[in-house]
Amino acid sequence: MPVADSPARPVLPLRAELAGLHPYGAPQLDVPVLLNVNENPYPPSAQVVASIADAVTQAAAGLNRYPDRDFRALSEDLAAYLGTESGVALSPEQIWAANGSNEVMLHLLQAFGGPGRVAVSFAPTYSMYPEYARDTSTGWVTGRRADDFTLDVDHAVATIVEHQPSVVLLASPNNPTGTALPAPTTVAVLDAAARVPGGCVVVVDEAYGEFRRRGTPSALELLADHPQLAVSRTMSKAFGLAGARIGYLAAAPALVDALRVVRLPYHLSAVTQAVARAALAHSVELMAQIGSLRAERDALVDWLRGRGHQVAASDANFVLFGRFADRHAVWQGLLDRGVLIREVGPDGWLRVSVGTPAETAAFKAALDQVVAS
């Protein structure tokens, strides 16, 4: 029988800047050891699961009604949590939440970016930042980091002076390098941003903030004196809720109010709010787990350096290490042995997430084999 012709590809009015692009995403492969997307390797405990299940059951009874669009109770819980975690007193009016910190960032660019405006960041850093700019038709400028992945203050200030951005995006700890920002560096960027005509919002993305080493400050400590600062967090990492998609930020009430203008109606579902609040009720238990992950990370850094690898200083739940003449071959060799890490960042470097002791042991054994082969 004759084969029917395949239907013609439709002509779609796709925006020119999106033509030929592929969606963001890390490889999702079925292997025994997954250490590639910086997840918390520990699932929620039975107690947390039970609390979430009960909260969702209660929320389900009212799903015929729209949720609280201003998520007041969740804002109160998040403010209380950040006060305990960072020592900074915050009001619920200073909290904004959304479906993952990705949506928080998109809201920021929708409100403060846009056509004719510029956002600035400093590479290497999180690869989604330029996509937020692209999706909001915001101009994108990438500065550079120093060879040790710290932020060069003079260069950062000069970049802001030259390009006059409306948004500056800084990750601390930075992804994929793990390096955190010293408070004087953040203040220097804030001071430069304050001199931009028309205003400039500085966003410090602390997605991995709970993993910072003792003595490493949070940018939350700077909020009281800098109304143009927003500090973003997530419940995906420290709380082990990557599947729940809950992100939030702390900022001055006026900045938070601006985000209400661009959010979709009732953007945070009743179920999402219930899950977040149930998990926050167990924050003491979850923070104790963070301590073990910090210790596992520091031990991994020491082991890698002891094997002669270069390792970036990490305040996150992952480690950037190298340098390899053919990093893809190393990545593939690990994958062939059942260990998936991330081929990301500068040439010659690889990133591995901190896993359970058993997962870390599997990674170490596989890496030794690959390097020796």
C-alpha positions in Angstrom: 0.0 0.0 0.0 1.3 3.5 -0.7 2.5 5.4 2.4 0.6 8.6 3.1 2.6 11.7 3.0 3.5 13.1 6.4 1.5 16.3 7.2 3.3 19.5 6.3 5.1 21.2 9.2 2.9 24.2 10.2 4.2 27.7 9.8 4.1 29.2 13.3 4.8 32.9 14.2 7.6 32.0 16.6 9.5 34.9 18.0 12.7 35.2 16.0 15.0 35.0 19.0 13.5 31.6 19.9 14.0 30.0 16.5 16.2 26.8 16.7 16.5 26.9 20.5 16.0 23.9 22.8 14.4 23.8 26.2 16.6 23.9 29.3 17.3 20.6 31.0 20.0 18.4 32.5 20.2 14.7 31.3 17.7 12.5 33.0 19.1 9.0 32.8 18.2 5.8 34.6 21.5 4.9 36.4 22.2 3.8 40.0 23.9 7.0 41.2 22.4 10.3 40.3 24.7 13.2 41.3 24.0 15.7 38.5 21.3 18.2 39.5 22.1 19.1 43.0 19.1 17.5 44.6 19.0 16.6 48.3 19.8 12.9 48.3 17.5 12.2 51.3 13.8 12.0 50.7 11.4 13.5 53.3 11.2 11.5 56.5 8.1 9.5 57.4 7.1 12.2 59.8 7.4 14.9 57.1 5.5 12.8 54.6 2.7 12.2 57.1 2.4 15.9 57.8 2.3 16.8 54.1 -0.3 14.1 53.5 -2.5 15.4 56.3 -2.1 19.1 55.1 -2.9 18.1 51.5 -6.0 16.2 52.6 -7.2 19.3 54.5 -6.5 21.5 51.5 -8.3 19.1 49.2 -11.6 19.6 51.0 -11.6 23.2 49.8 -10.3 22.9 46.3 -13.5 24.2 44.9 -12.4 27.6 46.1 -9.4 29.7 44.9 -6.4 29.7 47.2 -5.3 32.7 49.2 -3.6 34.7 46.4 -1.4 36.5 48.9 -0.5 33.3 50.8 -0.4 35.2 54.1 0.0 32.1 56.3 2.9 30.8 54.2 4.6 34.2 54.2 4.4 34.2 58.0 6.0 30.8 58.2 8.7 31.7 55.7 9.6 34.9 57.6 9.8 33.0 60.8 12.0 30.3 59.2 14.4 32.8 57.7 14.6 34.6 61.1 15.7 31.4 62.7 18.0 30.3 59.9 19.8 33.7 59.4 19.1 35.7 62.5 17.4 38.4 60.4 13.9 39.6 61.5 11.5 39.8 58.6 7.8 40.6 58.3 5.4 38.7 56.1 5.1 41.7 53.9 8.8 41.2 52.9 8.2 37.7 51.5 7.2 36.6 48.0 6.7 33.0 46.9 6.1 31.2 43.6 6.4 27.9 41.9 10.1 27.4 42.3 12.8 30.1 42.5 12.7 30.0 38.6 9.3 31.6 38.7 10.5 34.1 41.3 13.3 35.1 39.0 10.9 35.4 36.0 8.7 37.6 38.1 11.6 39.8 38.9 12.6 40.2 35.2 9.0 40.8 34.2 8.7 43.6 36.7 12.1 45.2 36.4 13.4 44.1 33.0 11.8 44.3 29.6 12.4 45.8 26.2 15.1 48.6 26.3 16.4 47.4 29.6 19.5 45.3 30.6 20.2 42.6 33.1 23.8 41.8 34.1 25.4 38.8 35.7 29.0 37.4 35.8 30.0 34.1 34.3 30.4 31.3 34.9 27.0 31.2 36.7 23.6 29.7 36.5 22.7 29.0 32.8 19.0 29.9 33.2 19.7 33.6 33.9 20.1 34.6 30.3 16.9 32.6 29.5 14.9 34.7 32.0 16.2 37.8 30.2 15.4 36.3 26.8 11.9 35.4 27.8 11.2 38.9 29.0 12.9 40.7 26.1 15.5 42.1 28.4 19.0 42.8 27.1 21.6 40.5 28.6 25.2 41.4 29.5 27.7 38.9 30.9 30.6 40.1 32.9 33.4 37.7 34.1 34.5 36.2 37.3 38.1 35.9 38.5 40.2 32.8 37.8 39.2 31.4 41.2 35.6 32.1 40.4 35.2 34.9 42.9 33.6 38.2 41.9 36.1 40.9 40.9 34.7 44.0 42.6 36.3 46.5 40.3 35.1 44.7 37.2 31.6 44.2 38.6 31.3 47.9 39.4 32.7 49.0 36.1 30.2 46.7 34.3 27.3 48.2 36.1 28.6 51.8 35.4 29.0 51.0 31.7 25.7 49.2 31.0 23.4 50.8 33.5 21.3 47.7 34.1 17.9 47.6 35.8 18.6 44.1 37.2 21.8 42.5 38.5 21.8 38.8 39.2 24.3 37.3 41.6 24.3 33.7 42.8 25.7 33.1 46.3 26.7 30.3 46.5 27.3 30.4 42.8 26.2 27.6 40.5 28.2 25.8 39.1 31.2 26.9 41.1 29.9 26.8 44.7 31.6 30.1 45.6 29.8 32.5 48.0 29.9 36.3 48.0 31.6 38.1 50.9 29.4 40.8 52.3 31.8 43.7 51.2 31.5 42.5 47.6 27.7 42.4 47.7 27.7 45.9 49.3 30.0 47.3 46.6 27.6 45.9 43.9 24.6 47.4 45.8 26.3 50.8 46.0 27.0 50.8 42.3 23.4 49.7 41.5 22.0 52.5 43.7 23.7 55.0 41.4 22.0 53.8 38.2 19.6 56.4 37.0 16.1 55.1 37.3 17.0 52.4 39.7 18.5 48.9 39.7 17.4 45.8 41.6 20.2 43.5 42.8 19.1 39.9 43.2 21.2 37.6 45.3 20.2 34.0 44.5 20.7 31.9 47.6 19.2 28.7 46.3 22.0 26.8 48.2 22.2 29.3 51.0 21.5 26.8 53.8 24.7 24.8 52.8 27.1 27.7 53.4 30.0 27.2 55.7 30.0 28.6 59.2 31.0 32.3 59.0 29.7 32.8 55.5 27.1 35.6 55.6 23.7 35.6 54.0 22.7 38.7 52.0 19.6 38.7 54.1 21.7 40.6 56.6 21.9 43.5 54.1 18.2 43.9 53.5 17.5 46.6 56.1 19.9 49.1 54.5 19.3 48.3 50.8 15.7 48.6 49.6 16.8 47.6 46.1 18.0 44.2 47.2 16.1 40.9 46.8 17.3 37.6 48.3 16.0 34.5 46.6 15.7 31.1 48.3 14.2 27.7 47.4 12.8 24.7 49.2 14.1 22.4 46.5 17.5 21.9 48.0 17.8 22.1 51.8 14.2 20.9 52.3 14.4 18.1 49.8 11.3 19.3 48.0 12.5 19.6 44.4 9.3 17.9 43.3 7.1 20.4 45.1 8.4 23.5 43.2 8.4 26.1 46.0 10.7 29.2 45.8 10.6 32.5 47.6 12.4 35.7 48.2 12.8 38.4 50.9 12.9 42.1 50.0 11.5 45.5 50.9 7.7 45.5 50.9 7.6 48.0 48.0 9.7 45.5 45.8 7.4 42.6 46.8 4.3 44.7 45.9 5.8 45.3 42.4 5.8 41.5 41.8 2.1 41.2 42.5 1.5 43.2 39.3 3.1 40.6 37.1 2.1 37.3 38.7 -0.7 35.2 37.3 -3.9 35.2 39.3 -3.8 32.7 42.1 -0.4 31.5 40.9 0.4 29.5 44.1 -2.1 26.7 44.5 -3.7 25.7 47.8 -1.9 22.3 47.6 1.5 24.0 47.1 0.9 26.3 50.0 -0.1 23.4 52.2 3.0 21.3 51.3 5.3 24.2 52.0 3.8 25.0 55.4 3.8 21.3 56.5 7.5 21.0 55.6 8.4 24.3 57.3 6.9 22.9 60.5 9.8 20.3 60.4 12.6 22.8 59.7 14.6 21.9 62.8 14.7 18.3 61.8 15.6 19.2 58.2 18.4 21.6 59.2 20.0 18.9 61.3 20.3 16.9 58.0 22.0 19.8 56.3 24.9 19.6 58.8 25.6 16.0 57.6 25.6 17.1 54.0 28.0 19.9 54.7 30.4 17.5 56.4 30.0 15.1 53.4 30.8 17.9 51.0 33.9 19.1 52.9 35.2 15.5 53.1 34.7 15.1 49.3 36.6 18.4 48.7 39.5 17.1 50.8 39.4 13.7 49.0 39.4 15.3 45.5 42.3 17.6 46.4 44.2 14.7 47.9 43.9 12.9 44.5 45.5 15.9 42.8 42.4 17.5 41.4 41.6 21.2 41.4 38.5 22.0 43.4 36.6 25.3 43.7 35.8 26.3 47.3 32.2 25.3 47.8 29.5 26.6 50.1 26.8 24.6 48.2 25.7 21.0 48.1 27.9 20.3 45.1 31.6 20.5 44.1 33.2 21.7 40.9 36.4 19.9 40.2 39.0 19.4 37.4 40.8 20.1 35.3 40.6 17.5 32.6 42.0 17.6 29.1 38.9 15.7 27.9 36.2 16.2 30.5 33.5 14.6 28.4 35.6 11.3 28.4 35.7 11.5 32.2 32.0 12.2 32.4 31.2 9.3 30.0 33.6 7.0 31.9 31.7 7.7 35.1 28.3 7.2 33.4 29.6 3.8 32.0 30.1 2.9 35.7 26.6 3.9 36.7 27.4 7.4 38.1 25.8 10.5 36.5 27.4 13.9 37.2 27.2 17.2 35.3 29.3 18.3 32.4 28.9 22.0 33.0 30.9 25.2 33.7 34.3 26.2 32.3 36.1 23.8 29.9 38.0 21.1 31.8 35.7 21.1 34.9 32.9 18.8 36.1 30.3 19.2 38.8 29.2 16.5 41.3 26.4 16.8 43.7 26.8 15.7 47.3 25.1 12.4 47.8 24.6 9.9 50.5 27.8 8.3 51.9 27.1 5.2 49.7 26.7 7.4 46.6 29.8 9.3 47.3 31.7 6.1 47.8 30.5 4.9 44.4 31.5 8.2 42.8 35.0 8.0 44.3 35.6 4.4 43.2 34.4 5.2 39.6 36.5 8.3 39.3 39.6 6.5 40.4 39.0 3.8 37.8 38.3 6.4 35.1 41.4 8.5 35.8 43.6 5.3 36.0 42.3 3.9 32.7 
